[in-house]
Amino acid sequence: MWNPLNFPPPGMVTPTVNIEEIEKKIVGLKAVETWLTMNVGFVQMTVKTLEMQKSALESLTASTKPQPGGKPGGDRRIGGRRPGSDVRAPTGRRIFRLNPDAPRRIKCAGSRRTRNRRSSGDGIPGIAIPKEAVMATTIRRTAYFSMQTSNRPGQGAKLLNGLAAHGVNLIAFTGFPNAGRAQVDFVPYDAAKFARAARKLGLKVSKKKTVFVAQGADKPGAIAGICSKLAKARINMVAMDAVAAGAGRYGAMFWVKARDVARAARALRAR
């Protein structure tokens, strides 16, 4: 029987009563098993790589193969039209381009002159949509609650886990050290639900106060625009936290003094 590693086949191991000898054999066989597993994975990866190369070569060969009565690769027209040509309605009006990346020539109303313009819509070929319309910044004022707690490891996790157990979802949460302790602020989606959960958990939270929440397109100057409007209204901001939320968006929350809340809402057109 072929046995290059000189290990006895399963079921043919010579019985032994020496425990140390058995442990040595187990360690040796596990090392071989690991080596074989690594090589199997390498072989499988090599096979997949070769299959991908084969598919790529087949596609390349098919694309360069002369078509009957045509040039190599066939006619690149789409539906009888070449990429970049206009598709027209029965009236002759251009509707869209087969190649959305090519410049479009758009007639100006009441004029024979034309001008080039590219689509500015994100992911919408051939349709010009201003980015401000796609993802406008929204600012709203909402309720938040604050409380003082001990400044020690695990305290934040304890508070948040307790609220989660009562089904409380938060728009935002922030905490910071304050006079040897810690202050935490909760911005809930549902203020009444948060208040009920806080009572059940025995949390000594403050009365409902107001915070502004901003959400919108993550672009240079997004926060500067908010600050500029408040500065123009001569309103001083107490504090602000802002962060990029991913997917081209950002979120921020900021506070003003209670006497300035109404004026700030008007200046920012907050909901």
C-alpha positions in Angstrom: 0.0 0.0 0.0 1.3 3.5 -0.9 2.2 5.4 2.2 4.8 8.1 1.6 4.5 9.5 5.2 5.0 6.1 6.8 1.9 6.5 9.0 -0.1 3.3 9.6 -3.6 3.5 8.0 -6.6 4.0 10.3 -7.7 0.8 12.0 -4.2 -0.8 11.6 -2.4 1.1 14.5 -0.4 -1.2 16.7 -2.0 -1.1 20.2 0.1 0.4 22.9 -0.4 1.1 26.6 2.1 4.0 26.8 0.1 7.2 27.1 3.1 9.4 26.2 3.6 7.5 23.0 0.0 7.9 22.1 0.1 11.6 22.7 3.2 11.9 20.5 1.4 10.1 17.7 -1.7 12.4 18.1 0.5 15.5 17.9 2.3 14.2 14.8 -0.9 13.2 13.0 -2.5 16.6 13.8 0.5 18.3 12.3 0.1 16.2 9.1 -3.6 17.0 9.1 -2.9 20.7 9.2 -0.4 20.5 6.4 -2.8 18.6 4.2 -5.6 21.0 4.9 -3.4 24.0 3.9 -2.4 22.2 0.7 -6.0 21.4 -0.2 -6.9 25.1 0.2 -4.0 26.1 -2.0 -5.0 23.6 -4.7 -8.7 24.8 -4.6 -7.6 28.4 -4.9 -5.3 27.6 -7.8 -8.2 25.8 -9.6 -10.5 28.8 -9.2 -7.8 31.1 -10.5 -7.3 29.0 -13.6 -11.0 28.8 -14.2 -11.3 32.6 -14.1 -8.3 32.9 -16.5 -10.0 30.5 -18.8 -13.3 32.4 -18.8 -11.5 35.7 -19.4 -9.6 34.2 -22.4 -12.8 32.7 -23.8 -14.6 36.1 -23.6 -11.7 37.9 -25.2 -11.5 35.4 -28.0 -15.3 35.6 -28.6 -15.1 39.5 -28.7 -12.3 39.5 -31.3 -13.8 36.7 -33.5 -15.0 38.2 -36.9 -18.8 38.2 -37.2 -20.5 37.1 -40.4 -20.6 40.2 -42.7 -19.1 42.5 -40.1 -15.9 43.7 -38.5 -14.2 42.0 -35.6 -16.3 42.2 -32.4 -19.5 42.8 -34.4 -21.4 46.0 -34.7 -21.2 48.0 -31.5 -24.6 49.6 -32.1 -27.3 49.3 -29.6 -30.7 48.8 -31.0 -29.5 50.0 -34.4 -27.8 53.1 -32.9 -24.3 53.8 -32.0 -23.4 54.6 -28.3 -23.6 58.4 -27.8 -26.4 58.9 -30.3 -29.7 60.4 -29.2 -32.9 58.3 -28.8 -35.8 60.3 -30.2 -39.5 60.2 -29.6 -41.9 60.0 -32.6 -42.0 63.8 -32.6 -38.3 63.9 -33.1 -37.5 65.3 -29.6 -34.4 63.9 -28.0 -35.2 61.9 -24.9 -31.9 60.5 -23.6 -28.5 59.4 -24.7 -27.4 55.8 -25.1 -24.1 56.9 -23.6 -24.9 59.0 -20.5 -21.2 59.9 -20.0 -21.1 61.8 -23.3 -21.9 65.6 -23.3 -25.5 66.4 -24.1 -26.5 69.2 -26.4 -29.7 70.9 -25.0 -31.6 73.4 -27.0 -32.5 76.6 -25.1 -36.1 77.6 -25.3 -36.9 80.1 -28.0 -33.4 80.0 -29.4 -31.5 78.0 -32.1 -28.4 78.0 -30.0 -27.3 74.9 -28.1 -24.9 74.3 -25.2 -23.2 71.3 -23.7 -24.1 70.1 -20.3 -23.4 66.9 -18.3 -25.8 65.3 -16.0 -25.2 66.2 -12.3 -27.6 63.7 -10.9 -26.0 61.1 -8.7 -26.5 57.6 -10.2 -29.3 58.8 -12.5 -28.0 58.7 -16.1 -29.0 61.6 -18.4 -31.0 63.4 -15.7 -29.7 66.7 -14.2 -30.6 66.9 -10.5 -28.9 69.4 -8.2 -27.1 67.7 -5.3 -28.9 70.1 -2.9 -32.2 68.7 -4.0 -31.0 65.1 -3.6 -29.7 65.5 0.0 -30.8 68.7 1.6 -29.8 69.6 5.1 -32.6 69.4 7.7 -32.5 71.0 11.1 -35.1 70.3 13.8 -35.4 71.0 17.5 -36.1 68.1 19.8 -36.2 67.2 23.4 -33.2 65.9 25.4 -32.6 64.9 29.0 -29.4 65.1 31.1 -28.2 63.6 34.3 -25.2 63.4 36.6 -23.6 60.0 37.2 -20.4 58.5 38.6 -17.4 58.6 36.3 -16.2 55.0 36.3 -15.9 52.2 33.8 -19.2 50.5 32.8 -21.5 53.2 33.9 -22.5 54.3 30.4 -23.0 50.7 29.3 -25.3 50.2 32.4 -27.4 53.2 31.5 -27.7 52.4 27.8 -28.4 48.7 28.3 -31.2 49.6 30.8 -32.8 51.9 28.3 -32.5 49.3 25.5 -34.2 46.7 27.6 -37.2 49.1 27.8 -37.2 49.6 24.0 -35.9 53.2 24.1 -34.1 54.3 20.9 -31.9 57.3 20.9 -31.1 59.9 18.2 -27.9 60.8 20.0 -26.1 60.2 23.2 -23.1 62.1 24.6 -21.2 62.1 27.9 -18.3 64.1 29.4 -16.6 64.6 32.8 -18.0 67.2 35.0 -16.6 68.2 38.5 -15.3 64.8 39.3 -18.4 63.0 38.1 -19.9 62.7 34.6 -22.7 64.3 32.7 -24.6 62.3 30.1 -27.2 63.7 27.7 -29.9 61.5 26.1 -31.7 62.6 22.8 -34.5 60.1 22.4 -36.8 59.6 19.4 -39.8 59.4 21.8 -39.5 61.7 24.8 -42.5 60.3 26.7 -41.3 56.7 26.3 -37.8 57.7 27.5 -39.3 59.5 30.6 -41.3 56.3 31.5 -38.3 54.1 31.2 -36.1 56.5 33.2 -38.7 56.4 36.1 -38.7 52.6 36.0 -34.9 52.5 36.1 -34.7 55.0 38.9 -32.7 57.5 36.8 -32.6 61.0 38.1 -32.8 62.9 34.8 -33.4 66.6 34.3 -36.6 68.1 33.0 -37.1 68.1 29.2 -34.8 70.6 27.5 -34.2 71.5 23.9 -31.4 70.6 21.5 -31.1 71.1 17.7 -30.3 68.1 15.5 -29.0 68.6 11.9 -28.7 66.0 9.2 -27.7 66.3 5.6 -25.1 66.0 2.8 -21.5 65.7 4.0 -19.8 68.4 2.1 -17.3 71.2 2.9 -18.9 74.1 4.8 -22.0 72.2 6.0 -21.4 73.1 9.6 -20.0 76.5 8.7 -23.3 77.3 7.1 -25.2 76.6 10.4 -22.7 78.6 12.4 -22.9 81.5 10.0 -26.7 81.8 10.3 -26.5 81.8 14.0 -23.8 84.4 14.0 -25.8 86.6 11.6 -28.7 86.4 14.1 -26.2 87.3 16.9 -26.9 84.0 18.7 -24.1 82.3 20.7 -23.8 78.6 20.5 -23.2 76.8 23.8 -21.8 73.6 22.4 -21.9 71.4 19.3 -21.0 67.8 18.3 -20.8 66.8 14.6 -19.7 63.7 12.8 -19.7 62.2 9.4 -22.3 59.4 9.2 -21.0 57.6 6.1 -22.8 57.2 2.7 -22.2 60.9 2.0 -24.2 62.2 5.1 -23.4 63.9 8.4 -25.2 64.4 11.7 -24.8 67.1 14.3 -26.4 68.3 17.5 -25.9 71.7 19.1 -27.2 73.8 22.0 -28.1 77.4 22.5 -29.3 79.1 25.7 -32.9 78.7 26.5 -33.7 82.3 25.8 -32.3 81.9 22.3 -34.1 78.7 21.2 -37.0 80.4 19.4 -34.8 82.9 17.6 -32.4 80.2 16.6 -35.2 78.1 15.2 -36.4 81.0 13.1 -32.9 81.8 11.8 -32.3 78.2 10.9 -35.9 77.5 9.7 -35.8 74.5 12.1 -38.9 72.3 12.3 
